[in-house]
Amino acid sequence: MVEKPTQEQYDEFKTTVTRHTMIHEQITRLFHAFRRDSHPMAVMCGITGALAAFYHDSLDVNNPRHREIAAFRLLSKMPTMAAMCYKYSIGQPFVYPRNDLSYAGNFLNMMFSTPCEPYEVNPILERAMDRILILHADHEQNASTSTVRTAGSSGANPFACIAAGIASLWGPAHGGANEAALKNAGRNQLR
């Protein structure tokens, strides 16, 4: 049975994640190598895989501390990269993370704020985003999880393994099915 963390452990976890949300500035330049109309999953695959080139100090998968560092980096940086994918696709400037916001609040801020007007995170949306993230985290053994585990069993670095999982999630039978449902819902809403 898994034990809940103590309050001190939880606070330390939150602080570690919050303090590592920034991505290397050179990674932000990689976005410009993609067409603005590129599928966001293609961009996320490329950017996530590229993390290994910038954070090569934690790639020894046989070292428990390296695995922990890589996991924290992925948890911390994924919302930043996802928001940057979105901002790049719509031609808006990147919004950098803020350490004074929650995980979900920070993601919403990076997605929807602009330099020309302040953005206040709606607490209802923030709570909903928290719930959505929890539901997606507790998703059991699906195609993308299997892909990450298979890639990991080869000894590949964690960033490459997660990039492989993103590629699997992009497939029409997995995450692509959700995308198709959203597109269909959008078409029905316009009628």
C-alpha positions as CSV (number, residue, x, y, z in Angstrom):
1,M,0.0,0.0,0.0
2,V,1.3,3.5,-0.9
3,E,1.4,5.9,2.0
4,K,0.4,9.5,1.6
5,P,3.2,12.0,1.9
6,T,3.6,14.0,5.1
7,Q,2.8,17.7,4.8
8,E,6.5,18.4,4.8
9,Q,7.1,15.9,1.9
10,Y,4.2,17.4,0.0
11,D,5.4,20.9,0.4
12,E,8.9,19.9,-0.7
13,F,7.5,18.2,-3.7
14,K,5.4,21.3,-4.7
15,T,8.4,23.6,-4.2
16,T,10.7,21.4,-6.3
17,V,8.1,21.2,-9.2
18,T,7.4,25.0,-9.0
19,R,11.1,25.9,-9.1
20,H,11.8,23.9,-12.2
21,T,9.1,25.1,-14.5
22,M,11.4,27.3,-16.6
23,I,12.9,25.7,-19.7
24,H,16.3,26.4,-21.1
25,E,16.0,29.6,-23.2
26,Q,17.6,27.9,-26.2
27,I,14.6,25.4,-26.2
28,T,12.3,28.4,-26.8
29,R,14.2,29.0,-30.0
30,L,13.5,25.4,-31.2
31,F,9.9,26.3,-31.6
32,H,10.8,28.6,-34.6
33,A,12.1,25.5,-36.4
34,F,8.5,24.3,-36.7
35,R,5.8,25.7,-39.0
36,R,3.1,27.5,-37.0
37,D,0.5,25.2,-38.4
38,S,2.3,22.1,-37.3
39,H,0.2,19.6,-35.2
40,P,0.9,20.4,-31.5
41,M,1.7,16.7,-30.9
42,A,4.5,16.9,-33.5
43,V,6.0,19.9,-31.7
44,M,5.6,18.3,-28.3
45,C,7.4,15.2,-29.5
46,G,10.3,17.3,-30.8
47,I,10.6,19.6,-27.9
48,T,10.3,16.8,-25.3
49,G,12.9,14.7,-27.0
50,A,15.2,17.7,-27.2
51,L,15.3,18.1,-23.4
52,A,17.9,15.3,-23.3
53,A,20.3,17.7,-25.2
54,F,19.9,20.3,-22.5
55,Y,19.6,18.3,-19.3
56,H,22.1,15.6,-20.0
57,D,23.2,15.6,-16.3
58,S,20.3,13.2,-15.4
59,L,20.2,10.6,-18.1
60,D,21.6,7.6,-16.3
61,V,18.5,5.5,-15.9
62,N,20.3,3.1,-13.6
63,N,20.9,5.9,-11.1
64,P,17.8,6.5,-8.9
65,R,18.7,10.1,-8.3
66,H,18.9,10.8,-12.0
67,R,15.5,9.2,-12.6
68,E,14.1,11.4,-9.8
69,I,15.6,14.5,-11.3
70,A,14.4,13.7,-14.8
71,A,10.9,13.0,-13.4
72,F,10.8,16.3,-11.7
73,R,12.0,18.1,-14.8
74,L,9.3,16.5,-16.9
75,L,6.5,17.2,-14.4
76,S,7.7,20.8,-14.1
77,K,8.4,21.6,-17.7
78,M,5.6,19.9,-19.5
79,P,3.0,22.6,-18.8
80,T,5.4,25.3,-19.9
81,M,6.2,23.4,-23.1
82,A,2.5,22.7,-23.8
83,A,1.6,26.3,-23.3
84,M,4.4,27.5,-25.5
85,C,3.2,25.1,-28.3
86,Y,-0.2,26.7,-28.1
87,K,1.2,30.3,-28.0
88,Y,3.5,29.6,-30.9
89,S,0.7,28.1,-33.0
90,I,-1.5,31.3,-32.6
91,G,1.4,33.7,-33.1
92,Q,1.4,35.1,-29.5
93,P,4.6,35.6,-27.4
94,F,5.5,33.0,-24.9
95,V,4.4,33.6,-21.3
96,Y,6.9,32.4,-18.8
97,P,5.9,30.5,-15.6
98,R,5.2,32.2,-12.4
99,N,6.2,30.6,-9.1
100,D,3.4,32.3,-7.2
101,L,0.7,30.3,-8.9
102,S,-0.5,26.7,-8.5
103,Y,0.5,24.0,-11.1
104,A,-2.9,24.3,-12.8
105,G,-3.1,28.1,-12.3
106,N,0.3,28.5,-13.8
107,F,-0.6,26.5,-16.9
108,L,-3.8,28.5,-17.4
109,N,-1.8,31.7,-17.0
110,M,0.8,30.6,-19.6
111,M,-1.9,29.6,-22.0
112,F,-4.2,32.6,-21.8
113,S,-2.4,35.7,-20.5
114,T,-0.9,38.2,-22.9
115,P,1.6,41.1,-22.4
116,C,-1.1,43.7,-23.2
117,E,-3.6,42.9,-20.4
118,P,-3.5,41.1,-17.0
119,Y,-4.9,37.6,-16.7
120,E,-6.6,36.6,-13.5
121,V,-6.9,32.8,-13.1
122,N,-10.5,31.8,-12.6
123,P,-10.5,29.6,-9.4
124,I,-13.3,27.4,-10.9
125,L,-11.3,26.7,-14.0
126,E,-8.2,26.2,-11.9
127,R,-9.9,23.6,-9.8
128,A,-11.4,21.9,-12.9
129,M,-7.9,21.7,-14.5
130,D,-6.5,20.2,-11.3
131,R,-9.2,17.5,-11.5
132,I,-8.6,16.9,-15.2
133,L,-4.9,16.5,-14.6
134,I,-5.5,14.0,-11.7
135,L,-7.9,11.9,-13.9
136,H,-5.3,11.8,-16.7
137,A,-2.5,10.9,-14.4
138,D,-4.4,7.9,-13.0
139,H,-5.1,6.4,-16.4
140,E,-3.6,2.9,-16.0
141,Q,-1.9,0.9,-18.7
142,N,-2.9,2.5,-22.0
143,A,-1.0,2.7,-25.3
144,S,1.2,5.7,-24.4
145,T,2.0,4.2,-21.0
146,S,3.0,0.9,-22.7
147,T,5.1,2.8,-25.2
148,V,7.0,4.7,-22.5
149,R,7.6,1.5,-20.6
150,T,8.8,-0.4,-23.7
151,A,11.1,2.5,-24.6
152,G,12.3,2.7,-21.0
153,S,13.1,-1.0,-20.9
154,S,15.7,-0.5,-23.6
155,G,17.6,1.9,-21.3
156,A,16.6,5.0,-23.4
157,N,16.8,8.3,-21.6
158,P,13.5,9.5,-19.9
159,F,13.0,12.4,-22.2
160,A,13.1,10.2,-25.3
161,C,10.8,7.7,-23.6
162,I,8.2,10.4,-22.9
163,A,8.5,11.7,-26.5
164,A,7.7,8.2,-27.7
165,G,4.7,8.2,-25.4
166,I,3.5,11.5,-26.8
167,A,3.9,10.0,-30.3
168,S,1.7,7.1,-29.2
169,L,-0.9,9.4,-27.7
170,W,-1.1,11.2,-31.0
171,G,-2.5,8.0,-32.6
172,P,-6.2,8.0,-33.7
173,A,-7.0,5.0,-31.4
174,H,-5.6,6.8,-28.3
175,G,-5.4,10.5,-27.8
176,G,-6.4,11.2,-31.4
177,A,-9.8,9.8,-30.6
178,N,-10.3,12.6,-28.0
179,E,-9.1,15.1,-30.6
180,A,-11.6,13.9,-33.1
181,A,-14.4,14.0,-30.5
182,L,-13.5,17.6,-29.7
183,K,-13.4,18.6,-33.4
184,N,-16.8,17.0,-33.9
185,A,-18.2,18.8,-30.8
186,G,-16.9,22.0,-32.2
187,R,-18.6,21.4,-35.6
188,N,-21.9,20.6,-33.8
189,Q,-21.7,23.7,-31.8
190,L,-21.4,25.9,-34.9
191,R,-24.6,24.5,-36.3
